[in-house]
Amino acid sequence: MKKIFIASLFLCTCGFAFGQGNVVAERTKARNFMQLGDLDNAVLVLTKAQETYKDDPELLKDLSLAYYYKGDYNKALETIKTVIASPDCDAIAYQIAGSIYKAQENFKEAEKIYKEALKDFPKSGPLYNDYGELLDIMKNPKGAIDMWQKGMQAAPSYGGNYYNAAVYYYKQQDDKIWAIIYGEIYANMESLNPRANSIKKMVLDAYKQKLFISSDLAAVAAKEKNEFAKAVLNTFAKQSGISAQGITPESLAMIRTRFILDWFASYGDKFPFRLFEFHQQLMKDGLFESYNQWMFGPVNNQAAFEKWVNEHKEEYDRFTNYHTSRIFKMPNGQVYSVK
């Protein structure tokens, strides 16, 4: 998880320095060394480049990351502090600093840096995400979910907070519905991320083991205090009978189709929600069955999924073309799990 996260930070720094002459070439050379695992040469190239391009913030961020990869946390921290103290400091510099403190297990300083960062960059989804992960490490799950929800509110199109929120809710005894909703949002936002398949499996398991395992969903809904969650549970309760035949991609397609029809008849105006609107559009375009196969088929039974695709090739190709040609984004104001 840490390697994937730091790699994403590293990639984010790549697009800021164009137009600065040969410094870009030097950073590219160093990045290539880092990708090959040759960290000594990466540090060498960046250090030499620094002699020419004094205090270049992107160069320093790369150098800090190279030291981080080497495990030389003191030099990594010394380097990134130069950026943080400068007028060119950005959210990524704070992320790097927070990651270094976490690697040192200096959680007090990490928390301090995230608080400082969010004062300067209150709309940064990645900063809320990282601060939430720190609080989770510090055994403060309620603080963690609070950060992830704030991150969804501040930057609704950043996927990491949905991922962590989905995992958090999946582990809870109650709040069954949020793992399903946030997990599916993340799977659409970051469908090419290696974590997408694990989150799809989690959503499928949440349907099987947490949602429809209840013998009386309507009774569960009656106890729910969150109005959006109550509406979702009540709408799913109408389809509980179908779940008796087992939860499969095919039965979920039926359940979810009827859910969307009922939802927009009863709650669509009261609770606008991009994910459900997306489902509705897929239904209108005749692509919802293929979408459900994409979402659940491979993680349920790969062989059965491949057989289905072969038997519905034209339909699935239409869905694939549609799905790869658009970007799924959540709008502001639709984080209904905040109580």
C-alpha positions as CSV (number, residue, x, y, z in Angstrom):
1,M,0.0,0.0,0.0
2,K,2.8,2.4,0.9
3,K,4.7,1.8,-2.3
4,I,1.6,2.3,-4.4
5,F,0.8,5.5,-2.5
6,I,4.3,7.0,-2.8
7,A,4.5,6.1,-6.5
8,S,1.3,8.0,-7.0
9,L,2.8,11.0,-5.3
10,F,5.9,10.7,-7.4
11,L,3.8,10.6,-10.6
12,C,1.9,13.7,-9.5
13,T,5.1,15.7,-9.4
14,C,6.0,14.9,-13.0
15,G,3.8,17.5,-14.7
16,F,4.8,20.7,-12.9
17,A,8.2,21.7,-14.3
18,F,7.8,21.8,-18.1
19,G,9.3,25.0,-19.5
20,Q,12.2,25.0,-17.0
21,G,14.8,23.8,-19.6
22,N,17.1,20.9,-18.8
23,V,15.8,20.4,-15.3
24,V,13.0,18.4,-16.8
25,A,15.5,16.1,-18.5
26,E,17.5,15.7,-15.3
27,R,14.4,14.8,-13.4
28,T,13.3,12.4,-16.1
29,K,16.7,10.7,-15.9
30,A,16.4,10.4,-12.2
31,R,12.9,9.1,-12.3
32,N,14.0,6.3,-14.7
33,F,16.7,5.3,-12.3
34,M,14.1,5.2,-9.5
35,Q,11.8,3.0,-11.5
36,L,14.7,0.6,-12.1
37,G,15.4,0.6,-8.3
38,D,18.8,2.3,-8.8
39,L,18.3,4.8,-6.0
40,D,21.9,5.8,-5.6
41,N,22.1,7.0,-9.2
42,A,18.8,8.8,-8.8
43,V,20.1,10.7,-5.8
44,L,23.4,11.4,-7.7
45,V,21.6,12.9,-10.7
46,L,19.2,15.0,-8.6
47,T,22.0,16.2,-6.3
48,K,24.1,17.3,-9.3
49,A,21.1,18.9,-10.9
50,Q,20.4,20.9,-7.7
51,E,23.8,22.6,-8.1
52,T,22.6,24.2,-11.3
53,Y,18.9,24.6,-10.5
54,K,19.0,25.9,-7.0
55,D,16.0,25.4,-4.8
56,D,13.8,24.1,-7.7
57,P,10.8,22.7,-5.8
58,E,10.0,19.9,-8.2
59,L,13.6,18.8,-8.1
60,L,13.7,18.8,-4.3
61,K,10.4,16.8,-4.1
62,D,11.9,14.2,-6.4
63,L,15.1,14.1,-4.3
64,S,13.2,13.8,-1.1
65,L,11.3,10.8,-2.6
66,A,14.5,9.2,-3.7
67,Y,15.9,9.5,-0.2
68,Y,12.6,8.1,1.1
69,Y,12.8,5.1,-1.2
70,K,16.4,4.5,0.1
71,G,15.1,4.6,3.6
72,D,17.2,7.6,4.4
73,Y,14.4,9.4,6.2
74,N,16.4,12.1,7.8
75,K,17.8,13.4,4.5
76,A,14.3,13.0,2.9
77,L,12.8,15.1,5.7
78,E,15.5,17.7,5.6
79,T,15.0,18.1,1.8
80,I,11.2,18.3,1.8
81,K,11.3,20.8,4.7
82,T,13.0,23.2,2.4
83,V,10.1,23.0,0.0
84,I,7.5,23.4,2.8
85,A,9.2,26.5,4.0
86,S,9.2,28.1,0.6
87,P,6.4,30.1,-1.2
88,D,6.3,27.2,-3.8
89,C,5.0,24.7,-1.3
90,D,2.1,22.6,-2.5
91,A,-0.1,19.9,-1.2
92,I,2.2,17.2,-2.6
93,A,5.1,18.5,-0.5
94,Y,3.0,18.1,2.6
95,Q,2.0,14.6,1.5
96,I,5.7,13.6,1.1
97,A,6.5,15.0,4.5
98,G,3.6,13.2,6.2
99,S,4.7,9.9,4.6
100,I,8.2,10.3,5.9
101,Y,7.0,11.0,9.4
102,K,4.7,7.9,9.2
103,A,7.7,5.8,8.0
104,Q,9.6,7.0,11.0
105,E,6.5,6.2,13.2
106,N,6.6,9.8,14.4
107,F,2.9,10.0,14.3
108,K,2.7,13.2,16.4
109,E,4.7,15.2,13.9
110,A,2.8,13.5,11.0
111,E,-0.5,14.7,12.5
112,K,0.9,18.1,13.0
113,I,2.0,18.4,9.4
114,Y,-1.4,17.2,8.1
115,K,-3.2,19.8,10.2
116,E,-0.9,22.5,8.9
117,A,-1.3,21.3,5.3
118,L,-5.1,21.3,5.5
119,K,-5.1,25.0,6.7
120,D,-3.2,25.9,3.5
121,F,-5.0,23.4,1.2
122,P,-8.5,22.7,2.6
123,K,-9.7,21.3,-0.8
124,S,-7.0,18.7,-1.1
125,G,-8.6,15.2,-1.2
126,P,-5.3,13.4,-1.0
127,L,-4.4,15.3,2.2
128,Y,-7.6,14.2,3.9
129,N,-7.1,10.7,2.7
130,D,-3.5,10.5,4.1
131,Y,-4.5,12.1,7.4
132,G,-7.3,9.6,7.7
133,E,-4.9,6.7,7.1
134,L,-2.6,8.1,9.8
135,L,-5.5,8.3,12.3
136,D,-6.4,4.7,11.4
137,I,-2.8,3.6,12.2
138,M,-3.1,5.5,15.5
139,K,-6.2,3.4,16.3
140,N,-8.6,6.2,15.9
141,P,-11.1,4.8,13.4
142,K,-13.8,7.4,14.1
143,G,-11.3,10.2,13.5
144,A,-10.2,8.4,10.3
145,I,-13.7,8.1,8.8
146,D,-14.4,11.7,9.7
147,M,-11.3,12.8,7.6
148,W,-12.3,10.5,4.7
149,Q,-15.8,12.0,4.7
150,K,-14.4,15.5,4.8
151,G,-12.2,14.6,1.9
152,M,-15.2,13.4,-0.1
153,Q,-17.0,16.6,0.7
154,A,-14.0,18.8,-0.2
155,A,-12.8,16.9,-3.3
156,P,-15.7,14.7,-4.4
157,S,-13.9,13.4,-7.5
158,Y,-10.8,12.1,-5.6
159,G,-11.1,8.3,-5.3
160,G,-8.9,7.5,-2.3
161,N,-11.3,8.7,0.3
162,Y,-14.2,6.5,-1.1
163,Y,-11.9,3.5,-1.0
164,N,-10.9,3.9,2.6
165,A,-14.5,4.8,3.7
166,A,-15.8,1.7,2.0
167,V,-13.3,-0.5,3.8
168,Y,-14.0,1.2,7.1
169,Y,-17.8,0.6,6.7
170,Y,-17.3,-2.9,5.6
171,K,-15.6,-3.7,8.9
172,Q,-18.5,-2.2,10.9
173,Q,-21.4,-4.3,12.3
174,D,-23.9,-1.7,11.2
175,D,-23.9,0.8,8.3
176,K,-24.1,-2.0,5.8
177,I,-25.1,0.2,2.9
178,W,-22.1,2.5,2.9
179,A,-19.5,-0.1,2.0
180,I,-21.6,-1.0,-1.0
181,I,-22.1,2.5,-2.2
182,Y,-18.7,3.9,-1.6
183,G,-17.0,0.7,-2.9
184,E,-18.9,0.9,-6.2
185,I,-18.1,4.6,-6.6
186,Y,-14.4,3.9,-6.1
187,A,-14.6,1.0,-8.6
188,N,-16.0,3.4,-11.2
189,M,-13.6,6.2,-10.4
190,E,-10.4,4.2,-10.5
191,S,-11.4,1.1,-12.6
192,L,-7.8,0.6,-13.8
193,N,-6.3,0.7,-10.3
194,P,-5.2,-2.7,-9.0
195,R,-7.3,-2.1,-5.9
196,A,-10.5,-1.9,-8.0
197,N,-10.9,-5.7,-8.2
198,S,-10.5,-6.1,-4.4
199,I,-13.1,-3.5,-3.8
200,K,-15.5,-5.1,-6.3
201,K,-15.1,-8.4,-4.3
202,M,-15.8,-6.5,-1.1
203,V,-18.9,-5.0,-2.5
204,L,-20.2,-8.4,-3.7
205,D,-19.4,-9.8,-0.3
206,A,-21.2,-6.9,1.4
207,Y,-24.4,-7.8,-0.6
208,K,-24.1,-11.4,0.4
209,Q,-22.8,-11.3,3.9
210,K,-24.1,-8.0,5.2
211,L,-27.1,-6.6,3.4
212,F,-29.3,-9.5,2.2
213,I,-28.3,-11.8,5.1
214,S,-30.9,-10.0,7.1
215,S,-34.2,-11.7,7.2
216,D,-36.1,-8.4,7.5
217,L,-34.5,-5.5,5.8
218,A,-37.5,-3.3,6.4
219,A,-37.0,-3.8,10.1
220,V,-33.3,-2.8,9.7
221,A,-34.4,0.3,7.8
222,A,-36.9,1.2,10.5
223,K,-34.0,1.5,13.0
224,E,-31.8,3.5,10.7
225,K,-31.4,7.1,11.7
226,N,-29.7,8.4,8.5
227,E,-32.5,9.3,6.1
228,F,-30.6,8.5,2.9
229,A,-29.5,5.1,4.2
230,K,-33.1,4.4,5.4
231,A,-34.4,5.2,1.9
232,V,-31.8,2.9,0.3
233,L,-32.6,0.0,2.8
234,N,-36.3,0.4,2.3
235,T,-35.9,0.2,-1.5
236,F,-33.7,-2.8,-1.3
237,A,-36.1,-4.4,1.2
238,K,-38.7,-4.7,-1.6
239,Q,-36.3,-6.9,-3.6
240,S,-35.3,-9.2,-0.7
241,G,-37.3,-12.1,-2.2
242,I,-35.0,-12.3,-5.2
243,S,-32.0,-12.7,-2.9
244,A,-33.4,-16.1,-1.8
245,Q,-32.1,-17.6,-5.0
246,G,-28.6,-16.5,-4.1
247,I,-26.5,-13.4,-4.8
248,T,-25.0,-13.7,-8.2
249,P,-24.2,-11.1,-11.0
250,E,-27.5,-12.2,-12.6
251,S,-29.6,-11.9,-9.5
252,L,-28.0,-8.6,-8.6
253,A,-28.8,-7.2,-12.0
254,M,-32.5,-8.0,-11.4
255,I,-32.4,-6.6,-7.8
256,R,-30.5,-3.5,-8.8
257,T,-32.7,-2.8,-11.9
258,R,-35.9,-2.9,-9.7
259,F,-34.1,-0.9,-7.1
260,I,-33.4,1.9,-9.6
261,L,-37.0,1.9,-10.9
262,D,-38.3,2.2,-7.3
263,W,-35.7,4.7,-6.2
264,F,-36.5,7.2,-8.9
265,A,-40.2,6.7,-8.3
266,S,-39.9,7.5,-4.6
267,Y,-36.6,9.2,-3.6
268,G,-34.8,10.5,-6.8
269,D,-35.9,14.1,-6.2
270,K,-35.2,14.1,-2.5
271,F,-31.8,12.5,-2.7
272,P,-30.0,13.3,-6.0
273,F,-27.2,10.8,-6.3
274,R,-24.8,10.5,-9.2
275,L,-24.2,6.7,-8.8
276,F,-27.9,5.9,-9.1
277,E,-28.3,8.4,-12.0
278,F,-25.5,6.5,-13.7
279,H,-27.3,3.2,-13.2
280,Q,-30.5,4.8,-14.6
281,Q,-28.6,6.0,-17.7
282,L,-27.1,2.6,-18.3
283,M,-30.6,1.0,-18.1
284,K,-31.9,3.5,-20.7
285,D,-29.0,2.6,-23.0
286,G,-29.5,-1.1,-22.5
287,L,-26.1,-1.5,-20.9
288,F,-27.0,-2.2,-17.2
289,E,-26.7,-6.0,-17.4
290,S,-23.3,-5.7,-19.0
291,Y,-22.3,-3.2,-16.3
292,N,-23.3,-5.6,-13.5
293,Q,-21.3,-8.3,-15.2
294,W,-18.3,-6.0,-15.3
295,M,-18.8,-5.1,-11.7
296,F,-19.4,-8.5,-10.2
297,G,-18.7,-11.2,-12.8
298,P,-14.9,-11.6,-12.6
299,V,-14.8,-11.5,-8.8
300,N,-17.7,-14.0,-8.5
301,N,-16.6,-16.6,-11.1
302,Q,-14.1,-15.8,-13.8
303,A,-15.0,-18.7,-16.0
304,A,-18.7,-18.0,-15.9
305,F,-18.0,-14.3,-16.6
306,E,-15.9,-15.2,-19.7
307,K,-18.7,-17.5,-20.9
308,W,-21.3,-14.7,-20.5
309,V,-19.1,-12.2,-22.4
310,N,-18.7,-14.7,-25.2
311,E,-22.4,-15.2,-25.4
312,H,-23.1,-11.4,-25.3
313,K,-20.1,-10.1,-27.2
314,E,-21.8,-7.3,-29.1
315,E,-23.6,-6.0,-26.0
316,Y,-20.5,-6.2,-23.8
317,D,-18.4,-4.5,-26.4
318,R,-20.9,-1.6,-26.5
319,F,-20.7,-1.3,-22.7
320,T,-16.8,-1.4,-22.8
321,N,-16.7,1.3,-25.4
322,Y,-19.1,3.5,-23.4
323,H,-17.3,2.8,-20.1
324,T,-13.8,3.6,-21.4
325,S,-14.9,6.8,-23.1
326,R,-16.1,8.6,-20.0
327,I,-14.9,9.6,-16.6
328,F,-17.0,8.9,-13.6
329,K,-17.1,11.9,-11.2
330,M,-19.1,12.7,-8.1
331,P,-20.5,16.2,-7.7
332,N,-20.5,18.3,-4.6
333,G,-23.1,17.8,-1.9
334,Q,-23.8,14.1,-2.1
335,V,-21.9,12.7,0.9
336,Y,-25.0,11.5,2.7
337,S,-23.2,9.3,5.3
338,V,-22.2,12.4,7.3
339,K,-24.5,12.4,10.4
